Amino acid sequence: KTDFKIAGSAACGSFIQGYTTGVLGGALLFLAPHFGLAPRQVGAVATATTLGSVLGTFSAAKLSDSRGRKPTMAYSAALFVFASLLMCWTPNLEILVLSRFLAGVGIGNCGAVVPVYVAECASAASRGALATLPQLMISSGTLAGLVVTFVAAVARSSPSFASPALAARVVLGATLVPSLVYAVLVANLPESPRHLVRTGDGKAAAAALKRLRGRDAASELRELTKAAAREASSETSGGWNTLLKPRVRRRLGACVLLQIFQQFAGINAIVYFTPQLLKESGTVAALGARLGVSDDAAALLATVATYVPKIPAMFGTMLLMDAWGRRKLLAVFVPVMGACLAALGYALDAKAAFATPLALAAVALYGVAFNLSLGPVPNIYTAESFPARARSAAMTTSLTAQFAAHSAVSFFFPVIVASRGAAAALYGFAGVCGACWLFANLGMAETKAASLEEIASELES
């Protein structure tokens, strides 16, 4: 379908977000000894991207409402290209942190506008499946980052590639390729028809809808025009003011809480630091000896192997998102995440022979359960839950909470591991999964199958 292709093209920016996340876990194996990084400096490198993302989300709200969804994605692509060029250089720690910060600004812009763009372009029947595409791209990008760093770790056995600085520049700077591809894809996207209707460009909206649906969509355009007229006549003007209305405010609180649960359930601690945890705990030492590769390469290979199942899991998510709904996915799979985190904490402390397979199985199953629940649901739920005039503001607020929580986890996790041990942090993440399960069952409304206009009308009634 045309709308699937267009949503997939827009979501390619999320591939860069995933690559930026996934590549760091392996790059730290090269960067830490090269720059002599202490735990707090490791946290700073990991946190730079998320701090930039906070800035990016705020700039995206105004830019996407005033200029449009497509120009905001184009701005993200330009930032990705520039940050990638800086990463190819990376002469010192300061430039590394700056380049990752700028990449974070692009991620924040992209992360705020792409879910909104996809939700606004999709029909009600396919919105859940299409809105899952950004998470599929994030997972694919993360896997690509892990594979690239594994290849670099193996290649370091060659004298011409032995320098950890060169290895780090290659794996970090490789984001230039998908950044250029994304820039080309964005240039060929239509603008969101709902945004065009809100700005009074009915002719362009009709053309965009026809391209998305593959047919004339006059009746859908009339419904969008009526909904825009109702919003324009509302007493509340402006997206930020709309968020203060009681029912809208409660829904925003639910979205923010979901984003916090997502991060404090440990996903980016697992992605960033799994190679280091497996190496430093000695979990993969036997694997490296058996394969005749370094501990770095063995840790990365193990991480890649545990990450691969996340990709097919996303196709399951696309099927279940509209069939089961958002609440049921959380209720079923978040407890699985908690059990896996507890098992991983136990395995990292255990000295028995079963510790290695248990740790690897726990990481793999955790990733699958995450992609079936807390991975895609928070952004999808936010993108579809608000009136059009408040959609960008709500996404900005929700993602700011996500990136703030992400920053806290990225910075403090290596510090806690150094002082208390990895198991203590992982057991804490498991407890957060329990709290999220309670919230999904007791405090969350369902949105599946309803149109964006129906959801907005219910909130404002």
C-alpha positions in Angstrom: 0.0 0.0 0.0 1.1 3.5 -0.7 0.4 4.7 2.9 2.6 1.8 4.2 5.5 2.9 1.9 5.2 6.5 2.9 5.0 5.7 6.6 8.0 3.4 6.2 10.0 6.2 4.5 9.2 8.7 7.3 10.1 6.1 9.9 13.6 5.6 8.4 14.7 8.5 10.6 14.0 6.2 13.5 16.6 3.8 12.0 19.3 6.4 12.7 18.0 6.8 16.2 18.3 3.0 16.7 21.8 2.9 15.1 23.0 5.8 17.3 21.8 3.8 20.3 23.0 0.4 19.3 26.5 1.5 18.1 27.4 3.1 21.4 27.4 -0.2 23.3 30.2 -1.6 21.1 31.9 1.8 20.6 32.4 2.2 24.3 34.6 -0.9 24.2 36.9 1.1 21.9 36.4 4.5 23.4 36.8 3.7 27.1 40.4 2.5 26.8 41.3 5.1 24.1 40.1 8.1 26.1 40.5 6.5 29.6 36.9 7.1 30.5 35.8 6.9 34.1 32.2 5.7 34.8 30.9 9.3 35.0 32.5 10.1 31.6 30.9 7.0 30.1 27.6 8.2 31.4 28.2 11.6 29.9 28.9 10.1 26.4 25.7 8.0 26.7 23.7 11.0 28.0 24.8 13.6 25.4 22.4 12.2 22.8 19.4 12.2 25.1 20.1 15.7 26.3 20.2 16.9 22.7 16.9 15.0 22.2 15.2 17.1 24.8 16.1 20.2 22.9 15.1 18.6 19.7 11.6 17.7 20.9 10.9 21.3 22.0 12.0 22.8 18.7 10.0 20.2 16.8 6.7 21.3 18.4 6.8 24.8 17.0 8.5 23.9 13.8 6.1 21.1 12.8 3.0 23.2 13.6 4.3 26.4 11.9 6.2 24.9 8.9 4.8 21.5 8.6 5.7 17.9 9.4 7.8 17.4 6.3 10.1 20.4 6.8 10.7 19.2 10.4 11.8 15.8 9.2 14.1 17.5 6.6 15.7 19.5 9.4 16.3 16.3 11.3 18.0 14.8 8.2 20.3 17.8 7.9 21.3 17.5 11.6 22.0 13.8 11.2 24.3 14.4 8.2 26.3 17.1 10.0 26.6 15.1 13.3 27.7 12.1 11.3 30.5 14.1 9.7 31.7 15.2 13.1 31.7 11.6 14.4 33.9 10.6 11.4 36.4 13.1 12.8 36.1 12.7 16.6 39.6 13.9 17.7 38.8 14.1 21.4 36.1 13.5 24.0 34.6 17.0 23.7 33.9 16.6 19.9 32.5 13.2 20.5 30.1 14.5 23.1 29.2 17.5 20.8 28.5 15.3 17.8 26.3 12.9 19.8 24.5 16.0 21.3 23.7 17.3 17.8 22.6 13.8 16.7 20.3 13.9 19.7 18.7 17.1 18.6 17.9 15.4 15.3 16.6 12.4 17.1 14.4 14.6 19.2 13.0 16.4 16.2 12.5 13.1 14.3 11.0 11.3 17.3 8.5 14.1 18.0 7.3 14.5 14.4 7.4 11.0 12.9 4.8 9.3 15.1 2.5 12.3 14.6 3.1 12.3 10.8 2.4 8.5 10.6 -0.7 8.7 12.8 -2.1 11.6 10.7 -1.4 9.8 7.4 -2.8 6.4 8.4 -6.4 5.3 8.3 -8.0 4.2 11.6 -8.0 0.6 10.6 -4.2 0.5 10.0 -3.0 3.2 12.3 -1.7 0.8 15.0 0.3 -1.3 12.5 1.7 1.7 10.6 2.6 3.5 13.9 4.7 0.5 14.9 7.0 1.1 11.9 9.2 3.6 13.8 9.9 1.0 16.5 10.7 -1.6 13.9 13.2 0.9 12.4 14.7 1.7 15.8 15.2 -2.0 16.4 16.7 -2.6 13.0 19.0 0.4 13.4 20.1 -0.9 16.8 20.9 -4.3 15.4 22.8 -2.7 12.5 24.9 -0.7 15.0 25.7 -3.9 17.0 26.6 -5.8 13.8 28.9 -3.0 12.6 30.7 -2.8 16.0 31.1 -6.6 16.0 32.7 -6.5 12.5 35.0 -3.6 13.7 36.0 -5.6 16.8 37.0 -8.6 14.7 38.7 -6.4 12.1 40.9 -4.9 14.9 43.0 -8.0 14.7 44.4 -6.5 11.4 47.3 -4.1 12.0 45.7 -1.5 9.7 42.6 -1.4 11.8 44.0 -2.0 15.3 43.6 1.6 16.5 40.6 1.9 18.9 40.2 5.6 17.8 39.9 4.5 14.1 37.4 1.8 15.0 35.3 4.2 17.0 35.3 6.8 14.1 34.3 4.2 11.6 31.4 2.7 13.6 30.1 6.1 14.8 30.5 7.9 11.5 28.7 5.1 9.5 25.5 7.0 10.4 26.3 9.2 7.4 25.0 6.6 5.0 21.4 6.2 6.4 21.3 10.0 7.1 21.8 10.7 3.4 19.3 8.0 2.4 16.8 9.6 4.9 17.3 13.0 3.4 16.4 11.7 -0.1 13.3 9.8 1.2 12.0 12.9 3.1 12.3 15.0 0.0 9.8 12.7 -1.7 7.2 12.5 1.0 3.8 14.3 0.9 2.8 16.7 3.7 0.4 15.4 6.3 -3.2 15.9 5.0 -4.5 16.8 8.4 -1.8 19.5 8.8 -2.7 20.9 5.4 -6.4 21.0 6.3 -5.6 22.9 9.5 -3.6 25.4 7.5 -6.4 25.9 5.0 -4.7 24.3 2.0 -7.6 22.0 1.0 -6.3 21.4 -2.5 -2.9 20.1 -1.3 -4.7 18.0 1.4 -6.9 16.4 -1.3 -3.8 15.5 -3.4 -1.9 14.1 -0.3 -4.9 12.0 0.6 -5.2 10.7 -2.9 -1.6 9.7 -2.9 -1.9 8.0 0.5 -5.1 6.1 -0.2 -4.4 5.4 -3.9 -7.9 6.7 -4.8 -10.1 9.8 -4.5 -10.8 10.4 -0.8 -13.3 13.2 -0.9 -15.5 11.9 1.9 -12.5 11.6 4.2 -11.4 15.1 3.3 -14.8 16.4 4.2 -14.6 14.7 7.6 -11.2 16.2 8.2 -12.4 19.6 7.2 -15.4 19.4 9.6 -13.1 18.3 12.5 -10.7 21.2 11.8 -13.6 23.6 11.8 -14.8 22.3 15.1 -11.4 22.7 16.6 -11.1 26.2 15.2 -14.3 27.2 16.9 -13.2 25.8 20.3 -12.9 28.1 23.2 -9.3 26.9 23.8 -6.9 28.3 21.3 -3.4 26.9 20.9 -2.0 23.5 21.6 -0.3 24.2 24.9 -3.6 25.7 26.4 -5.5 22.6 25.2 -3.3 20.4 27.3 -4.5 22.2 30.4 -8.1 21.0 30.0 -8.8 18.4 32.7 -9.5 15.3 30.6 -6.7 16.1 28.2 -4.3 16.7 31.1 -5.1 13.3 32.6 -4.4 11.6 29.2 -1.2 13.5 28.9 -0.2 12.3 32.4 -0.8 8.8 31.3 1.4 9.2 28.2 4.2 10.8 30.3 4.0 8.0 32.8 4.3 5.4 30.0 7.4 7.1 28.7 9.0 7.0 32.2 8.1 3.4 32.7 9.7 2.6 29.3 13.0 4.0 30.3 13.1 2.9 33.9 12.3 -0.6 32.8 15.9 -0.6 31.7 15.8 -0.8 27.9 18.7 1.6 27.1 20.8 0.4 30.0 20.5 -3.1 28.4 21.3 -1.8 24.9 24.1 0.5 25.8 25.9 -1.6 28.4 25.1 -5.3 27.7 28.5 -5.8 25.8 30.4 -4.3 28.8 28.4 -6.3 31.4 28.9 -9.6 29.6 32.6 -8.9 29.2 33.3 -7.6 32.7 31.3 -10.3 34.4 33.3 -13.0 32.5 30.0 -14.4 31.1 31.3 -14.6 27.5 35.0 -15.5 28.2 34.4 -19.1 27.4 32.6 -18.2 24.2 35.5 -16.0 23.1 38.0 -18.8 23.8 36.0 -21.4 21.9 35.6 -19.1 18.8 39.2 -17.8 19.0 38.1 -14.2 19.1 38.7 -11.4 21.6 36.5 -10.8 24.7 35.3 -7.6 23.0 34.2 -9.5 19.8 32.6 -12.3 21.9 30.6 -9.8 23.9 29.4 -8.1 20.8 28.6 -11.3 19.0 26.6 -12.5 22.0 24.7 -9.1 22.1 23.9 -9.4 18.4 22.6 -12.9 18.8 20.3 -11.8 21.7 19.1 -8.8 19.6 18.1 -10.6 16.4 14.8 -12.0 17.7 13.5 -8.4 18.3 13.1 -7.8 14.6 10.6 -10.6 13.8 8.9 -9.7 17.1 8.0 -6.3 15.6 6.1 -8.0 12.8 4.1 -9.7 15.5 3.5 -6.3 17.1 2.2 -5.0 13.9 -0.4 -7.8 13.8 -1.4 -7.5 17.4 -1.5 -3.7 17.9 -4.8 -3.3 16.2 -6.2 -6.7 17.1 -5.4 -6.8 20.9 -5.0 -3.1 21.6 -2.5 -1.1 23.5 -3.5 -2.1 27.1 -3.5 -5.9 26.5 0.0 -5.8 25.0 1.3 -4.1 28.1 -0.6 -6.4 30.4 0.7 -9.5 28.8 4.3 -8.7 27.9 5.5 -6.2 30.6 5.6 -9.0 33.3 7.8 -11.0 30.9 10.2 -8.1 30.8 10.4 -8.0 34.6 11.0 -11.7 34.9 13.8 -11.5 32.3 15.5 -8.6 34.1 15.5 -10.6 37.4 16.9 -13.6 35.6 19.7 -11.5 34.1 20.6 -10.0 37.4 20.8 -13.5 38.9 22.9 -14.8 36.0 25.4 -12.0 36.2 26.1 -12.9 39.8 26.0 -16.6 39.4 29.2 -18.7 38.8 27.5 -21.8 37.7 27.8 -23.2 34.1 24.2 -22.3 33.3 24.9 -18.5 33.9 25.9 -17.8 30.3 22.9 -19.4 28.5 20.6 -17.9 31.2 21.9 -14.4 30.7 21.8 -14.6 26.9 18.2 -16.1 27.0 17.1 -13.4 29.4 18.4 -10.5 27.3 16.9 -12.0 24.1 13.4 -12.6 25.6 13.5 -9.2 27.3 14.0 -7.5 23.9 11.2 -9.5 22.3 8.8 -8.6 25.2 9.8 -5.0 25.0 9.1 -4.7 21.3 5.7 -6.2 21.9 4.8 -3.7 24.6 6.7 -0.8 26.1 8.7 -0.3 22.9 6.0 1.0 20.5 3.0 1.7 22.8 4.1 5.0 24.5 4.7 6.9 21.3 1.7 5.4 19.5 -0.6 6.2 22.4 0.7 9.8 22.6 0.5 10.4 18.8 -3.2 9.3 18.6 -4.6 10.6 21.9 -4.9 14.4 21.4 -6.7 17.0 19.3 -4.8 18.0 16.2 -3.9 21.5 17.5 -2.3 19.9 20.6 -0.8 16.8 19.0 2.7 18.3 18.6 2.7 19.9 22.0 1.6 16.6 23.6 4.3 14.6 21.7 6.9 17.2 22.8 5.9 16.9 26.5 5.7 13.1 26.3 9.1 12.7 24.6 10.7 15.2 27.0 9.8 12.9 29.8 11.1 9.9 27.9 14.5 11.6 27.1 14.8 13.0 30.7 14.3 9.5 32.1 16.6 8.1 29.4 19.3 10.6 30.4 19.0 9.6 34.1 19.3 5.9 33.4 22.2 6.4 30.9 24.1 8.5 33.3 23.5 6.7 36.6 23.4 3.1 35.5 27.2 2.7 35.1 27.7 4.6 38.4 25.3 2.3 40.2 26.9 -0.8 38.6 30.3 0.4 39.8 29.1 1.0 43.4 26.3 -1.6 44.0 26.7 -4.1 41.2 24.6 -4.8 38.0 22.2 -7.1 39.8 20.9 -4.4 42.1 20.1 -2.1 39.1 18.4 -4.9 37.2 16.2 -5.9 40.1 15.2 -2.3 40.4 14.2 -2.2 36.7 12.2 -5.4 37.3 10.2 -3.6 40.0 9.4 -0.8 37.6 7.9 -3.4 35.3 5.6 -4.5 38.1 4.4 -0.9 38.6 3.8 -0.5 34.8 1.7 -3.7 34.8 -0.6 -2.3 37.5 -1.0 1.0 35.6 -1.8 -0.7 32.3 -4.6 -2.7 34.0 -6.0 0.1 36.2 -5.2 3.5 34.8 -5.1 3.4 31.0 -7.9 3.9 28.4 -7.9 1.9 25.2 -7.7 3.7 21.8 -7.6 0.9 19.2 -10.0 1.2 16.1 -11.1 4.7 16.9 -10.3 7.5 14.5 -8.1 10.4 15.6 -11.2 12.7 15.4 -13.3 10.4 17.6 -10.6 10.2 20.2 -10.2 14.0 20.3 -13.9 14.5 20.5 -14.2 12.2 23.5 -11.4 14.0 25.3 -13.0 17.4 24.7 -16.6 16.5 25.4 
